[in-house]
Amino acid sequence: MSPSLSVVADNDLKSTPKSETVAERVRRLQSEAKQLAKDHVRSLSAAMVNVEQMAAEIAEGGEAYPPGIRDLARRLVEDCEARVQTLEAIVSRTL
């Protein structure tokens, strides 16, 4: 058996509004790229916060974790906290 056919919308390009100029398209694409960059930086910041939280749990984990690991995790908490603050400060000024 052959698949059944159905009517689809006529997507005639003539009915669309005036197409954007190259300059308008460039501005639109730049705006989209900026928004994507903001979203990407926010994702990075959120991931760093998650790493900071996990490192804090390990640092406070007691004897279950080797002392070297706890110390490394403790330093990672401090480093992530400072890096997230720096990242947020830069984003607030530039993006």
HELIX and SHEET records of a PDB file:
HELIX    1   1 LEU A   13  SER A   15  5                                   3    
HELIX    2   2 VAL A   22  ALA A   59  1                                  38    
HELIX    3   3 GLY A   62  ALA A   64  5                                   3    
HELIX    4   4 PRO A   67  THR A   94  1                                  28    
END                                                                             
